[in-house]
Amino acid sequence: MDQGGLANFLMGKIGVWLAVGGIITATLSMTGSFERTARSDELKAVLKCVTDALREIDRLPGEAWVERELPRVSGEFKLDFVGNRGGAQLVRVMIGGENLERIATLSTEVNGGEFEFTHENPRVIRLTKRDGRIHMEVF
């Protein structure tokens, strides 16, 4: 094989290896994106579970008790709660460090109306309605 043929042969092999490297890099990048999307979906499910439980107990007449196991989430997370009482009770539920939140607007006062707390890796929300007020516990 002459010098020109050998050079063309090697250039073809190098081109193939570069293409393979590009495909592997793109695959790894997409995998990371899919994992972030899956985690975001898990965290959104937690927020929905909490706000749905709050709305449920708010609709129930008289004394009531609601307990929900929160959906499993891969990895660590913080759940932040902020309550404000104006004309209605607003409860903001946020995932610490993420740009995810949901707001529940309720007619019943929760935890005295004005509150703020954080819980790391919660598994359960327990709500008790008594004397026209809702008491929320997260553990």
Buried (B, 14 or more C-beta within 10 A) or exposed (E): EEEEEEEEEEEEEEEEEEEEEEEEEEEEEEEEEEEEEEBBEBBBBBBEBBBBBBEEBBEBEEEBEBEBEBBEBEEEBBBBBBBBBEEEBBBBBBBEEBEBEBEBEBEBBBBEEEBEEEBEEBEEBBBBBEEEBBBBEBE
